Amino acid sequence: MPDEAHAPPPRGARYIVAALIAVLSYGGVVHVFQITTGGWPPYAWAPPWLAALVTGPYVRRAGRMRGRLF
């Protein structure tokens, strides 16, 4: 018997979550692409501490993803 407490979410909620995942994934890919192809320094207009603060999470995330893929 199916457990009523663990019923699947409504179809509308699935569509909303799928749309959010698609938009956020696209934005993440675009940001990483811009950082990697933009040359050095990635944020020439920003002071070094701010550039490191903005770039750091992407570099760490890319390193973790690379470790999972290879």
HUSUL-V809125 format. One record per pair of residues at least 12 apart in sequence whose ideal C-beta (glycine too) atoms are under 10 Angstrom apart, sorted by the first residue. I is the first residue (numbers start at 1). J is the second residue. D is the distance in whole Angstrom. If there is no record, write none. Layout:
BEGIN
<<I & J & D> <I & J & D>>
END
This chain:
BEGIN
<<28 & 58 & 8> <28 & 61 & 8> <31 & 54 & 10> <31 & 57 & 10> <31 & 58 & 7> <32 & 58 & 6> <32 & 59 & 9> <32 & 61 & 8> <32 & 62 & 7> <32 & 65 & 9> <34 & 58 & 10> <35 & 54 & 9> <35 & 55 & 6> <35 & 58 & 6> <35 & 59 & 8> <35 & 62 & 9> <36 & 58 & 9> <36 & 59 & 10> <36 & 62 & 8> <41 & 55 & 9> <42 & 54 & 8> <42 & 55 & 5> <42 & 58 & 9> <42 & 59 & 10> <43 & 55 & 7>>
END
